[in-house]
Amino acid sequence: MTAGQVADVFRSFICRACGLIYDEAKGDADSGLAPGTRFDDIPDDWACPLCGVTKADFEPYEATALPRRAARSPRRAAGSRADAGVVIVGAGRAGWQMAQALRERDADLTITLVAACDAAVYDKPLLSVALAKKIDAAALVKEPAAAAAQRLNVRLLPRTHAVSVSTQANTLRTTRGSLRYRHLVLAHGAAPREVAPLPAALCWRINHLDAYLKFRERLGTPNPVAPQRVLVAGAGLVGCELANDLALAGHAASSSNEAPSFSRLPSGSTFRSSSVTGWPASARSLASSQPTSPAPAISTRCGAAGSGVPSNSRNFT
Protein backbone atom coordinates (compact mmCIF):
# COMPACT_ATOMS: atom_id res chain seq x y z
CA MET A 1 0.00 0.00 0.00
CA THR A 2 1.43 3.37 -1.03
CA ALA A 3 1.61 6.46 1.18
CA GLY A 4 -1.26 7.98 -0.82
CA GLN A 5 -3.42 4.92 -0.28
CA VAL A 6 -2.72 4.98 3.46
CA ALA A 7 -3.79 8.62 3.58
CA ASP A 8 -7.11 7.72 1.94
CA VAL A 9 -8.01 5.11 4.57
CA PHE A 10 -10.67 6.54 6.85
CA ARG A 11 -10.82 5.50 10.48
CA SER A 12 -13.67 5.16 12.95
CA PHE A 13 -13.81 6.15 16.61
CA ILE A 14 -16.32 5.00 19.22
CA CYS A 15 -17.67 6.95 22.18
CA ARG A 16 -16.86 5.07 25.38
CA ALA A 17 -19.94 6.55 27.06
CA CYS A 18 -22.78 5.82 24.65
CA GLY A 19 -21.30 3.74 21.83
CA LEU A 20 -21.77 6.30 19.04
CA ILE A 21 -19.34 5.67 16.18
CA TYR A 22 -17.73 8.60 14.38
CA ASP A 23 -16.78 7.54 10.86
CA GLU A 24 -14.30 9.90 9.22
CA ALA A 25 -15.67 8.98 5.80
CA LYS A 26 -19.20 10.10 6.76
CA GLY A 27 -18.39 13.00 9.10
CA ASP A 28 -21.21 14.32 11.27
CA ALA A 29 -23.76 16.67 9.72
CA ASP A 30 -25.28 17.60 13.10
CA SER A 31 -21.91 18.94 14.24
CA GLY A 32 -21.06 20.61 10.95
CA LEU A 33 -18.32 18.08 10.17
CA ALA A 34 -18.18 17.35 6.44
CA PRO A 35 -17.57 13.83 5.11
CA GLY A 36 -13.85 13.14 5.14
CA THR A 37 -13.14 15.20 8.27
CA ARG A 38 -10.31 13.50 10.12
CA PHE A 39 -10.84 12.87 13.81
CA ASP A 40 -7.52 14.55 14.57
CA ASP A 41 -8.79 17.73 12.89
CA ILE A 42 -11.91 17.98 15.05
CA PRO A 43 -11.65 20.75 17.69
CA ASP A 44 -10.92 19.52 21.22
CA ASP A 45 -14.11 21.14 22.54
CA TRP A 46 -16.28 19.07 20.16
CA ALA A 47 -18.94 17.06 21.98
CA CYS A 48 -20.50 13.71 21.16
CA PRO A 49 -23.76 14.56 19.32
CA LEU A 50 -25.53 11.74 21.14
CA CYS A 51 -24.49 11.97 24.80
CA GLY A 52 -22.44 15.19 25.01
CA VAL A 53 -19.10 13.85 26.29
CA THR A 54 -15.87 15.31 24.94
CA LYS A 55 -13.61 14.23 22.12
CA ALA A 56 -11.23 12.75 24.71
CA ASP A 57 -13.86 10.10 25.51
CA PHE A 58 -13.56 8.55 22.04
CA GLU A 59 -11.19 5.75 21.12
CA PRO A 60 -10.27 4.02 17.82
CA TYR A 61 -12.82 1.48 16.66
CA GLU A 62 -12.59 -1.40 14.23
CA ALA A 63 -15.66 -3.44 13.41
CA THR A 64 -15.14 -7.10 14.24
CA ALA A 65 -16.22 -9.57 11.60
CA LEU A 66 -18.51 -12.25 12.96
CA PRO A 67 -17.00 -15.75 12.97
CA ARG A 68 -18.20 -18.25 10.39
CA ARG A 69 -20.96 -20.49 11.62
CA ALA A 70 -20.45 -24.21 11.67
CA ALA A 71 -22.94 -26.30 9.70
CA ARG A 72 -25.78 -27.38 11.92
CA SER A 73 -29.38 -28.39 11.79
CA PRO A 74 -32.07 -25.67 11.60
CA ARG A 75 -33.50 -26.87 14.92
CA ARG A 76 -30.23 -26.31 16.74
CA ALA A 77 -29.67 -22.97 15.06
CA ALA A 78 -33.04 -21.69 16.23
CA GLY A 79 -32.79 -23.11 19.72
CA SER A 80 -35.72 -24.56 21.65
CA ARG A 81 -37.63 -23.95 24.83
CA ALA A 82 -35.97 -27.05 26.30
CA ASP A 83 -32.54 -25.49 25.69
CA ALA A 84 -32.66 -21.75 25.05
CA GLY A 85 -28.90 -21.46 25.59
CA VAL A 86 -27.90 -18.00 26.80
CA VAL A 87 -31.11 -16.06 27.45
CA ILE A 88 -30.88 -12.27 27.35
CA VAL A 89 -33.81 -10.34 28.82
CA GLY A 90 -33.97 -6.88 27.27
CA ALA A 91 -33.40 -5.54 23.76
CA GLY A 92 -31.88 -2.16 24.54
CA ARG A 93 -28.28 -1.27 23.79
CA ALA A 94 -26.98 -3.55 26.57
CA GLY A 95 -29.00 -6.54 25.35
CA TRP A 96 -28.01 -6.28 21.72
CA GLN A 97 -24.38 -5.52 22.52
CA MET A 98 -24.27 -8.61 24.74
CA ALA A 99 -25.65 -10.69 21.88
CA GLN A 100 -23.05 -9.19 19.54
CA ALA A 101 -20.18 -9.88 21.95
CA LEU A 102 -21.30 -13.46 22.55
CA ARG A 103 -21.64 -14.14 18.85
CA GLU A 104 -18.17 -12.75 18.14
CA ARG A 105 -16.76 -15.22 20.67
CA ASP A 106 -18.75 -18.26 19.59
CA ALA A 107 -20.40 -18.77 16.19
CA ASP A 108 -22.38 -21.79 17.38
CA LEU A 109 -23.70 -20.57 20.73
CA THR A 110 -27.48 -20.72 21.13
CA ILE A 111 -28.74 -17.26 22.07
CA THR A 112 -32.32 -16.28 22.88
CA LEU A 113 -33.32 -12.64 23.30
CA VAL A 114 -36.55 -11.80 25.13
CA ALA A 115 -37.94 -8.29 24.64
CA ALA A 116 -41.09 -6.63 25.95
CA CYS A 117 -40.98 -4.20 23.00
CA ASP A 118 -40.51 -4.53 19.24
CA ALA A 119 -36.73 -4.95 19.85
CA ALA A 120 -35.58 -2.71 17.00
CA VAL A 121 -32.00 -1.47 17.37
CA TYR A 122 -31.87 2.26 18.13
CA ASP A 123 -29.95 4.87 20.15
CA LYS A 124 -32.02 5.57 23.26
CA PRO A 125 -30.41 8.96 24.04
CA LEU A 126 -31.91 10.27 20.79
CA LEU A 127 -35.43 9.96 22.23
CA SER A 128 -34.95 13.09 24.31
CA VAL A 129 -33.50 15.21 21.49
CA ALA A 130 -35.23 13.89 18.36
CA LEU A 131 -37.86 16.63 18.04
CA ALA A 132 -35.42 19.53 18.04
CA LYS A 133 -33.10 17.66 15.67
CA LYS A 134 -36.12 17.04 13.40
CA ILE A 135 -35.37 13.32 13.29
CA ASP A 136 -38.19 11.48 11.59
CA ALA A 137 -39.70 8.70 13.69
CA ALA A 138 -38.74 6.03 11.15
CA ALA A 139 -35.14 7.30 11.08
CA LEU A 140 -34.71 6.49 14.79
CA VAL A 141 -34.48 2.78 13.95
CA LYS A 142 -30.89 1.83 13.11
CA GLU A 143 -31.72 -1.78 12.32
CA PRO A 144 -35.04 -3.66 12.34
CA ALA A 145 -35.24 -6.34 15.03
CA ALA A 146 -35.67 -9.20 12.55
CA ALA A 147 -32.59 -8.10 10.59
CA ALA A 148 -30.46 -7.84 13.75
CA ALA A 149 -31.63 -11.26 14.93
CA GLN A 150 -30.80 -12.80 11.55
CA ARG A 151 -27.40 -11.11 11.42
CA LEU A 152 -26.44 -12.42 14.86
CA ASN A 153 -28.27 -15.75 14.52
CA VAL A 154 -30.34 -14.99 17.61
CA ARG A 155 -33.72 -16.45 18.45
CA LEU A 156 -35.84 -13.35 19.08
CA LEU A 157 -39.03 -13.26 21.18
CA PRO A 158 -40.37 -9.70 20.72
CA ARG A 159 -43.29 -8.29 22.74
CA THR A 160 -42.70 -10.99 25.33
CA HIS A 161 -42.65 -10.14 29.03
CA ALA A 162 -40.38 -11.90 31.53
CA VAL A 163 -42.53 -12.92 34.49
CA SER A 164 -40.29 -14.76 36.94
CA VAL A 165 -37.02 -16.66 37.30
CA SER A 166 -36.32 -19.94 39.04
CA THR A 167 -32.58 -20.25 39.57
CA GLN A 168 -32.96 -23.76 40.96
CA ALA A 169 -34.57 -25.00 37.73
CA ASN A 170 -32.67 -22.59 35.44
CA THR A 171 -36.02 -21.52 34.02
CA LEU A 172 -37.32 -18.14 32.90
CA ARG A 173 -41.12 -17.90 32.79
CA THR A 174 -42.44 -15.55 30.13
CA THR A 175 -45.80 -14.57 28.69
CA ARG A 176 -45.03 -16.97 25.82
CA GLY A 177 -44.06 -19.94 27.95
CA SER A 178 -41.03 -21.04 29.96
CA LEU A 179 -37.44 -21.10 28.71
CA ARG A 180 -34.73 -23.40 30.09
CA TYR A 181 -31.49 -21.43 30.07
CA ARG A 182 -27.81 -22.29 30.51
CA HIS A 183 -26.94 -18.70 31.37
CA LEU A 184 -29.26 -15.78 32.04
CA VAL A 185 -28.48 -12.12 31.35
CA LEU A 186 -30.83 -9.47 32.77
CA ALA A 187 -30.44 -6.42 30.55
CA HIS A 188 -33.98 -5.07 30.82
CA GLY A 189 -33.09 -2.08 32.98
CA ALA A 190 -35.34 -0.63 35.64
CA ALA A 191 -39.12 -0.51 35.61
CA PRO A 192 -40.89 2.87 35.43
CA ARG A 193 -42.45 3.97 38.69
CA GLU A 194 -46.21 3.76 38.87
CA VAL A 195 -47.97 7.09 39.37
CA ALA A 196 -50.75 5.96 41.69
CA PRO A 197 -53.21 8.88 41.32
CA LEU A 198 -53.11 8.75 37.51
CA PRO A 199 -55.03 6.11 35.50
CA ALA A 200 -52.64 3.80 33.71
CA ALA A 201 -54.39 4.42 30.39
CA LEU A 202 -53.46 8.12 30.58
CA CYS A 203 -49.82 7.68 31.65
CA TRP A 204 -47.04 7.91 29.10
CA ARG A 205 -43.79 6.27 30.19
CA ILE A 206 -40.98 6.74 27.72
CA ASN A 207 -38.80 3.77 28.49
CA HIS A 208 -38.35 2.37 24.98
CA LEU A 209 -38.89 3.28 21.34
CA ASP A 210 -42.40 1.85 21.09
CA ALA A 211 -43.71 4.09 23.87
CA TYR A 212 -41.90 7.14 22.49
CA LEU A 213 -43.38 6.71 19.02
CA LYS A 214 -46.91 6.41 20.42
CA PHE A 215 -46.39 9.54 22.54
CA ARG A 216 -44.99 11.47 19.60
CA GLU A 217 -47.98 10.49 17.47
CA ARG A 218 -50.35 11.62 20.21
CA LEU A 219 -48.44 14.85 20.73
CA GLY A 220 -48.87 15.86 17.10
CA THR A 221 -47.59 19.01 15.42
CA PRO A 222 -47.06 22.11 17.61
CA ASN A 223 -49.89 24.62 17.34
CA PRO A 224 -48.69 28.20 18.01
CA VAL A 225 -52.28 29.37 18.54
CA ALA A 226 -53.17 26.71 21.08
CA PRO A 227 -49.90 25.05 22.16
CA GLN A 228 -50.06 21.90 24.20
CA ARG A 229 -48.88 22.41 27.75
CA VAL A 230 -46.41 19.72 28.79
CA LEU A 231 -45.10 19.34 32.31
CA VAL A 232 -42.02 17.21 32.90
CA ALA A 233 -42.06 16.15 36.54
CA GLY A 234 -38.58 14.89 37.35
CA ALA A 235 -35.72 17.27 36.60
CA GLY A 236 -32.94 14.76 36.10
CA LEU A 237 -30.85 14.58 32.94
CA VAL A 238 -33.50 12.81 30.85
CA GLY A 239 -36.32 14.99 32.20
CA CYS A 240 -34.43 18.21 31.45
CA GLU A 241 -33.43 17.03 27.98
CA LEU A 242 -36.99 16.01 27.18
CA ALA A 243 -38.44 19.31 28.42
CA ASN A 244 -35.86 21.24 26.39
CA ASP A 245 -36.59 19.14 23.31
CA LEU A 246 -40.33 19.74 23.60
CA ALA A 247 -39.82 23.48 24.09
CA LEU A 248 -37.47 23.78 21.09
CA ALA A 249 -40.04 21.92 19.00
CA GLY A 250 -42.66 24.54 19.82
CA HIS A 251 -44.57 22.98 22.71
CA ALA A 252 -45.20 24.89 25.94
CA ALA A 253 -42.97 22.77 28.18
CA SER A 254 -41.85 23.18 31.78
CA SER A 255 -40.23 20.90 34.35
CA SER A 256 -40.44 20.26 38.07
CA ASN A 257 -38.58 18.11 40.53
CA GLU A 258 -41.26 18.32 43.21
CA ALA A 259 -43.96 15.84 44.17
CA PRO A 260 -46.96 18.08 44.85
CA SER A 261 -50.23 16.81 46.23
CA PHE A 262 -53.55 17.33 44.51
CA SER A 263 -54.46 20.21 46.84
CA ARG A 264 -51.41 22.21 45.73
CA LEU A 265 -52.07 21.87 42.01
CA PRO A 266 -53.91 24.30 39.75
CA SER A 267 -57.30 23.12 38.56
CA GLY A 268 -57.00 20.56 35.78
CA SER A 269 -53.24 19.94 36.06
CA THR A 270 -52.85 16.96 38.35
CA PHE A 271 -49.43 15.31 38.40
CA ARG A 272 -46.77 13.77 40.59
CA SER A 273 -43.01 13.51 40.25
CA SER A 274 -41.54 11.00 37.79
CA SER A 275 -44.16 12.00 35.22
CA VAL A 276 -44.53 14.10 32.13
CA THR A 277 -48.00 15.53 31.82
CA GLY A 278 -49.10 16.42 28.29
CA TRP A 279 -52.33 18.01 27.12
CA PRO A 280 -53.57 16.72 23.75
CA ALA A 281 -57.01 17.87 22.61
CA SER A 282 -58.72 14.95 24.32
CA ALA A 283 -56.90 15.72 27.56
CA ARG A 284 -57.84 19.39 27.42
CA SER A 285 -61.52 18.51 27.06
CA LEU A 286 -61.19 16.03 29.90
CA ALA A 287 -59.57 18.64 32.13
CA SER A 288 -62.21 21.27 31.36
CA SER A 289 -65.06 18.93 32.16
CA GLN A 290 -63.39 17.21 35.14
CA PRO A 291 -60.92 19.61 36.79
CA THR A 292 -59.64 17.01 39.23
CA SER A 293 -59.01 14.34 36.58
CA PRO A 294 -55.40 13.51 35.77
CA ALA A 295 -53.85 14.39 32.44
CA PRO A 296 -51.77 11.96 30.35
CA ALA A 297 -48.38 11.41 31.99
CA ILE A 298 -44.97 10.13 30.97
CA SER A 299 -42.57 8.58 33.44
CA THR A 300 -39.04 10.00 33.19
CA ARG A 301 -37.47 8.24 36.17
CA CYS A 302 -37.34 4.60 37.08
CA GLY A 303 -37.53 2.57 40.23
CA ALA A 304 -35.29 -0.35 41.09
CA ALA A 305 -37.68 -3.12 40.14
CA GLY A 306 -36.03 -6.11 38.53
CA SER A 307 -32.53 -4.75 38.95
CA GLY A 308 -30.76 -7.93 40.03
CA VAL A 309 -30.63 -11.69 39.65
CA PRO A 310 -32.91 -13.34 42.24
CA SER A 311 -31.45 -15.75 44.76
CA ASN A 312 -34.15 -18.31 44.04
CA SER A 313 -37.26 -16.99 42.34
CA ARG A 314 -38.10 -13.42 41.40
CA ASN A 315 -41.20 -11.93 39.83
CA PHE A 316 -40.72 -9.23 37.20
CA THR A 317 -44.03 -7.51 37.93
VENZI-V629603 format. One record per backbone hydrogen bond with DSSP energy under -0.5 kcal/mol. CO is the residue of the C=O (numbers start at 1). NH is the residue of the N-H. Records with the same first field share a line. If there is no record, write none. Layout:
# VENZI-V629603
CO->NH ; NH
This chain:
# VENZI-V629603
2->6
3->7
4->8
5->9
6->9
8->10
11->24
12->61
13->22
14->59
15->19
20->15 ; 22
21->23
22->13 ; 24
23->26 ; 27
24->36
28->31 ; 33
29->32
32->34
33->28
34->37
38->41
39->42
43->46
44->55
46->55
48->52
53->48
54->57
55->58
57->16
59->14
61->12
63->65
73->77
74->78
75->79
81->180
83->80
85->87 ; 182 ; 183
86->88 ; 112
87->89 ; 185
88->90 ; 114
89->187
92->96
93->97
94->98
95->99
96->100
97->101
98->102
99->103
100->104
101->105
102->106
106->109
109->111
110->86
111->155
112->88 ; 114
113->115 ; 157
114->90
115->160
117->159
121->142 ; 143
122->124
123->126
124->127
125->128
126->129 ; 130
129->133
130->135
131->134
134->136
136->139 ; 140
137->140
138->141
140->123 ; 142
143->121
144->148
145->149
146->150
147->151
148->152
149->153 ; 154
150->153
154->156
155->113
157->115 ; 160
161->175
163->316
164->173
165->167 ; 314
166->170 ; 171
170->181
171->166 ; 173
172->174 ; 179
173->163 ; 164
174->177
177->174 ; 176
179->172 ; 181
180->84
183->87
184->186
185->89 ; 187
191->303
194->196
195->198
199->202
200->203
202->204 ; 297
203->205
204->206 ; 299
205->207
208->212
209->213
210->214
211->215
212->216
213->217
214->218
215->219
216->220
222->224
228->230 ; 252
230->232 ; 254
231->233 ; 277
232->234 ; 256
233->274 ; 275
236->240
237->241
238->242
239->243
240->244
241->245
242->246
243->247
244->248
245->249
246->251
247->250
251->253
252->230
254->232
256->234
261->264
262->265
266->269
270->295
275->233
276->278 ; 298
277->231
278->296
280->284
281->285
282->286
283->287
284->288
285->289
286->290
290->293
291->268
293->270
296->278
297->204
299->206
301->193
304->307
305->191
312->167
314->165
